[in-house]
């Protein structure tokens, strides 16, 4: 495996993969990040060509673990140096990455990925080999996806102790807008609002801390994910504003906000009891396998152990 980008997620992935017994080589643009990885005993370089040459020599799975604005540049180098390697990513939007991969002519070897894990911290030092334990790891099942490459990425996610959630790229982005990107914007707005009230920070405790945790994320990372998913985020934001506006109108009229509060409480209760049945019967590469996996993922089912596939024995 060759990891391009050794920040929080890429660094955690490299640690988890090596812990699972995989051979891995990493690239990081900053000297500090690469040196920190080497100091901890991992193979890493600041030379992208060196990393991709290693990937090509070992037919390694290449993992893009960089912010969205850097994707196009890296794909150009992959096209020149390691075009036949299987390719995945851990970026929080899938449609935008898919289009960049398509434009680079690397679609037939690509499977989109997004582990739903992380913290508000960044950089190699923030990484953790157990970051993905029990976490949902989305793998895309768009119509171009090759079963053999999908099986490789599935096994990587399982080796990292994640559970695999199959999904179409556009469905992933719609869901991520509601459970990841919108919460970032709401956290920023809440932090700003509280910061404008003199006594607020002095009184702030658990509810404020929990609701604004992701506002501590590096601003450039938040911008990258939200702006790259604008098409899906805008209607999600509109819906949240509609709900808040309705609550505001109720308060202005001295009426109750019970409708919002009770509906929100009910939705949270459904989340707390949400079950994740295991996908076991679908075989990769068989007729309609992508559609069957997408339907199962849509219903909340996950993969906890490797499915049969083209290279099964």
Secondary structure, DSSP 8 states (H G I E B T S, - for coil): -EEE--SHHHHHHHHHHHHTT---EEE-SSHHHHHHHHHTT--EES-HHHHHHHHHHHT--EEE-S-GGGHHHHHHHHHHH-TTS-EEE--S-SHHHHHHHHHHT-GGGEE-EEE----S--SGGG--TTTTTT-EEEEE--TT--HHHHHHHHHHHHHTT-EEEEE-HHHHHHHHIIIIIHHHHHHHHHHHHHHTSTTHHHH--HHHHHHTGGGGS-HHHHHHHHHHTHHHHHHHHHHHHHHHHHHHHHHHTT---HHHHHHHHHHHHHHHT----B--S--TTSTTHHHHHHHHHHTT-BB-S----TT--
